[in-house]
């Protein structure tokens, strides 16, 4: 306990924490992320309805406006959709799906991308040429189109979205990690490890990887936001998550169909949550990039 | 220069060839298009017959060979839904998409460069911080949601601008353009504004970052010392040196705009090739999807090539190899 306290105090006093406290946008980003962590962890127990339990829905409560408008029902703070589903409850559950996809896609693509980047950067040669050529070509195509095409071939489903996002996202990791690996490879500690007779695999995993983690963290933060936006766009177009697992993007799509009749709350609020979530991630990502980039200091 | 051009053209052909393999392979996963062609009450024999006519009974390699041969001969297949040549359908709708993308791009450039120059020249000002926060918000906005909000506020609530279609078009040099007629101009505002948001934000950030780097350099101090006004230093000396990363991103953004145009067209019922793609995905119209992707790939390859050539025009220090 004492040690933990000391560690916490050291962290609080560190330069990183000091800069964080002095940076308004980083604090705002942090607060937004904490808010979403709270929603994901405790949201389902706080909302009164489980939007997946069809039996708990009251069709008579369809299209109730938010509580502050006339006709609003205090049971449904942000109103209801066409099936009498509480918009707030849908958002809470949708946020979990969106964040789950964003985080999982980040993990999958960083694992694959970083491994390829390490291999390409460390070994060089023909393998490096092939991997980076593929990356170059892929980068010249917009990721949304690649994802859209893959989803239209695979069909709806969270697993397929993860595959598509990984196919789209590995490139940026491979490039970043390869660049860092190339510069780390020149350094003396790698030469020393080689001279000591360590195997290539050991050098990559034990010595180079820890030194390329920083750019990896920066890229990963921003990629989560990008993945969430791509997933939302795919779901909005109806080729993303299945109807039984509505992410925030699918909620916006469902609301779009009734927007022209003036029933705005079913699409405005889920969209606002996407924006807030991605904004928070980007604010933090920006701070991390400036803070962890030694060139800027 | 000549050898560079030959090398690039060869590379472009290889890229397109690889794209054709990927597109063809992925599309053959999407299920059997025979059922799109035959009536619902078709017998086994009729289905087998249709499959033979489509060439689907042949092995994969042979099918790909036929596909490649047809493409090289200019035959891109016929749409299952429209019963017309797929390439014709795309070309018919391309001007609408290109028009929207170009208007959005112009809008983004006109706003991004002055704002980026300002934010980079005066990084400490409150306005600059506001611009930067705004640009981060612009990157975080889901493109489709912005479009919906614009429709809801400006078209549904206040009824100022129309929310769907192209409006009246005027024929010029063989293509129909919306922007030339008052009605068409009204129709293009909302889609173009929706589309330009993220590009605007990204171009702005690149311009600002470049500006901040350039402003520290000696030739800027020198220009000031010789008595040039601050404004002329900003826009004549500094901006010229910021343009190279902007051009790189510009090329990438043009691709992104074409990609996101699919969503924007879908929301605003803009009759471009992006909406055709979405409709074709819904209806399983495989030939149209394939041709769209091949065509867009071709477009991107050309854009990238053009961007590389533009570099040398802006910066004579860069040599083409």
Boltz contact constraints between the chains, C-beta under 6 A:
constraints:
  - contact:
      token1: [A, 137]
      token2: [B, 15]
      max_distance: 6.0
  - contact:
      token1: [A, 140]
      token2: [B, 300]
      max_distance: 6.0
  - contact:
      token1: [A, 140]
      token2: [B, 304]
      max_distance: 6.0
  - contact:
      token1: [A, 141]
      token2: [B, 300]
      max_distance: 6.0
  - contact:
      token1: [A, 142]
      token2: [B, 255]
      max_distance: 6.0
  - contact:
      token1: [A, 142]
      token2: [B, 256]
      max_distance: 6.0
  - contact:
      token1: [A, 142]
      token2: [B, 259]
      max_distance: 6.0
  - contact:
      token1: [A, 144]
      token2: [B, 259]
      max_distance: 6.0
  - contact:
      token1: [A, 144]
      token2: [B, 260]
      max_distance: 6.0
  - contact:
      token1: [A, 145]
      token2: [B, 259]
      max_distance: 6.0
  - contact:
      token1: [A, 152]
      token2: [B, 281]
      max_distance: 6.0
  - contact:
      token1: [A, 153]
      token2: [B, 26]
      max_distance: 6.0
  - contact:
      token1: [A, 153]
      token2: [B, 29]
      max_distance: 6.0
  - contact:
      token1: [A, 153]
      token2: [B, 30]
      max_distance: 6.0
  - contact:
      token1: [A, 229]
      token2: [B, 142]
      max_distance: 6.0
  - contact:
      token1: [A, 232]
      token2: [B, 142]
      max_distance: 6.0
  - contact:
      token1: [A, 233]
      token2: [B, 263]
      max_distance: 6.0
  - contact:
      token1: [A, 236]
      token2: [B, 144]
      max_distance: 6.0
  - contact:
      token1: [A, 252]
      token2: [B, 145]
      max_distance: 6.0
  - contact:
      token1: [A, 256]
      token2: [B, 148]
      max_distance: 6.0
  - contact:
      token1: [A, 259]
      token2: [B, 148]
      max_distance: 6.0
  - contact:
      token1: [A, 259]
      token2: [B, 152]
      max_distance: 6.0
  - contact:
      token1: [A, 264]
      token2: [B, 152]
      max_distance: 6.0
  - contact:
      token1: [A, 267]
      token2: [B, 148]
      max_distance: 6.0
  - contact:
      token1: [A, 271]
      token2: [B, 145]
      max_distance: 6.0
  - contact:
      token1: [A, 274]
      token2: [B, 142]
      max_distance: 6.0
  - contact:
      token1: [A, 275]
      token2: [B, 140]
      max_distance: 6.0
  - contact:
      token1: [A, 275]
      token2: [B, 141]
      max_distance: 6.0
  - contact:
      token1: [A, 278]
      token2: [B, 140]
      max_distance: 6.0
  - contact:
      token1: [A, 279]
      token2: [B, 137]
      max_distance: 6.0
  - contact:
      token1: [A, 279]
      token2: [B, 140]
      max_distance: 6.0
  - contact:
      token1: [A, 282]
      token2: [B, 136]
      max_distance: 6.0
  - contact:
      token1: [A, 282]
      token2: [B, 140]
      max_distance: 6.0
